[in-house]
């Protein structure tokens, strides 16, 4: 398996105040990785750094062959085409239907509307939202919005999906559905998955790695 993400002596943070200090880790193609740690340990900081939302303070961070320390905006835009991101607050467009929200990455990629719509309908069926495709985000529960957000992240077959606390606050049914979606993306589409979570799911039937964050330090748990 090839190396998709590599960090060496990495420092991340805000206004030159490091949250992550001297981190060294790798993520490989087809990996399923949990970033764990208490609130404020830096999980979201790492997720944001991987799609270029926050700059590297010091050290080396390479994602998909792109060195992110001092990277140009054009390179970040290029990188994001190959990523799917699932945000804590879903970031669905409120004025658009669920169907159109899920179609968005394919439309951005220049795929014709007919193909994008068919693929979105198939995915919404998989996430058990085919009966809500004409609804708007405000008409969905939190679990339904999260499933729509994951369908949107998967639709363009990204190389890697980054998910920030994707099951936080969801009921057990929705949480299990969400995790099943990530497993499907990893197993069937061979998408690398990185999930930030304060804890691991209770039942989880897939081989995974756990990278733990504590007091600015990053280390792998076996």
Secondary structure, 3 states (H helix, E strand, C coil): CCEEEEEEEEEEEECCEEEEEEEEEEEECCCEEEEECCCCCCHHHHHHHHCCCCCEEEEEEEECCEECCCCCHHHHHHHHCCEEEECCCCCCCCCCEHHHHHHHHHHHCCCCHHHHHHHHHHHHHHCCCHHHCCCEHHHCCHHHHHHHHHHHHHCCCCCEEEEECCCCCCCHHHHHHHHHHHHHHHHHHCCEEEEEECCCCCCCCCCCEEEEEECCEEEEEC
